[in-house]
Amino acid sequence: LSLGSNRALQSLAMLGPIEKIHGDLTVSECNALENLSGLKTVKFVGGHLIISSNDHLFNLNGLEGLMGIEEDLLVQGNRVLRSLEGLINLGYLGESLIIDSNNEDNNDRGGVTEH
């Protein structure tokens, strides 16, 4: 499932109740998106989870139900991202965790806070 290059997308609510994504989930260049609340029912991603270059994504709220990712988790280039707290229930990550170049005001550890 790929959501990208959509400057007007403000919500992911149109996705409806999805519990499992069998491949990759990419949210990239959705510059009006402030959170991921439309993904609140997703429990497992069967591929990579990529969240990148979303200029107004403040947090990862909406991913609290996510328990596992089969491959990589990449959170990169989200200019105002302040927290990874939405990943609080993530218990399984099959491959790498990559957090880079988030929150241009604070580049320590990708600019996000740990909770």
C-alpha positions as CSV (number, residue, x, y, z in Angstrom):
1,L,0.0,0.0,0.0
2,S,1.6,3.2,-1.1
3,L,0.4,6.7,-0.3
4,G,2.7,9.2,-1.8
5,S,3.2,12.6,-3.5
6,N,-0.1,13.9,-2.4
7,R,0.2,17.4,-1.1
8,A,-3.6,17.7,-0.3
9,L,-4.1,14.4,1.7
10,Q,-5.0,15.4,5.3
11,S,-6.4,12.1,6.6
12,L,-6.0,8.4,6.1
13,A,-9.6,7.7,7.4
14,M,-10.7,6.6,3.9
15,L,-8.7,3.4,4.3
16,G,-11.3,1.9,6.6
17,P,-10.5,-1.0,9.0
18,I,-7.4,-2.8,7.8
19,E,-5.7,-5.2,10.3
20,K,-2.9,-6.6,8.1
21,I,-1.0,-5.3,5.1
22,H,0.6,-8.1,3.3
23,G,3.4,-6.1,1.6
24,D,5.0,-2.7,2.2
25,L,3.2,0.3,3.7
26,T,4.6,3.6,2.4
27,V,3.5,7.1,3.5
28,S,5.7,9.6,1.7
29,E,5.4,13.2,0.6
30,C,1.9,13.6,2.0
31,N,2.6,17.2,3.1
32,A,-0.7,18.1,4.6
33,L,-0.9,14.9,6.8
34,E,-0.3,15.6,10.5
35,N,-0.8,12.1,12.0
36,L,-1.5,8.5,11.0
37,S,-4.8,8.1,12.8
38,G,-6.4,6.4,9.8
39,L,-4.1,3.4,10.4
40,K,-5.3,2.8,13.9
41,T,-6.6,-0.7,13.1
42,V,-3.3,-2.0,11.4
43,K,-1.7,-4.7,13.6
44,F,0.9,-6.1,11.2
45,V,2.8,-5.0,8.1
46,G,4.2,-7.9,6.0
47,G,6.9,-5.9,4.3
48,H,8.6,-2.6,5.0
49,L,7.0,0.4,6.8
50,I,8.3,3.6,5.3
51,I,7.3,7.0,6.6
52,S,9.3,9.6,4.8
53,S,9.3,13.3,3.7
54,N,5.9,14.3,5.2
55,D,6.4,18.0,5.9
56,H,3.6,18.3,8.5
57,L,3.6,14.9,10.3
58,F,4.0,15.9,13.9
59,N,3.7,12.4,15.4
60,L,3.0,8.7,14.6
61,N,-0.3,8.7,16.5
62,G,-2.5,6.1,14.8
63,L,0.1,3.3,14.9
64,E,-0.6,2.3,18.5
65,G,-2.2,-0.9,17.3
66,L,0.8,-1.9,15.3
67,M,2.4,-5.0,16.8
68,G,4.8,-6.2,14.1
69,I,6.7,-5.3,11.0
70,E,8.2,-8.2,8.9
71,E,11.0,-6.1,7.4
72,D,12.5,-2.6,7.9
73,L,11.0,0.4,9.7
74,L,12.2,3.6,8.1
75,V,11.2,7.0,9.5
76,Q,13.2,9.6,7.6
77,G,13.0,13.3,6.5
78,N,9.8,14.2,8.4
79,R,10.6,17.8,9.1
80,V,8.4,18.4,12.2
81,L,8.2,14.9,13.7
82,R,8.5,15.2,17.4
83,S,7.8,11.7,18.8
84,L,7.8,8.0,18.0
85,E,5.3,7.3,20.8
86,G,2.7,5.9,18.3
87,L,4.9,2.8,18.0
88,I,4.5,2.0,21.7
89,N,3.1,-1.5,21.1
90,L,5.5,-2.5,18.4
91,G,6.9,-5.8,19.7
92,Y,8.4,-7.3,16.5
93,L,10.7,-5.9,13.9
94,G,12.0,-8.4,11.4
95,E,14.9,-6.3,10.1
96,S,16.4,-2.8,10.6
97,L,15.2,0.3,12.4
98,I,16.3,3.4,10.5
99,I,15.4,6.8,12.0
100,D,17.1,9.7,10.2
101,S,16.8,13.4,9.5
102,N,13.6,14.1,11.3
103,N,12.6,17.4,13.0
104,E,15.0,19.9,11.5
105,D,15.0,21.8,14.8
106,N,16.7,19.0,16.7
107,N,18.8,16.4,14.8
108,D,19.9,14.3,17.8
109,R,18.7,10.7,17.3
110,G,16.8,11.8,14.2
111,G,15.2,14.7,16.1
112,V,12.6,12.6,17.9
113,T,12.1,12.0,21.5
114,E,12.1,8.7,23.3
115,H,9.2,7.7,25.6
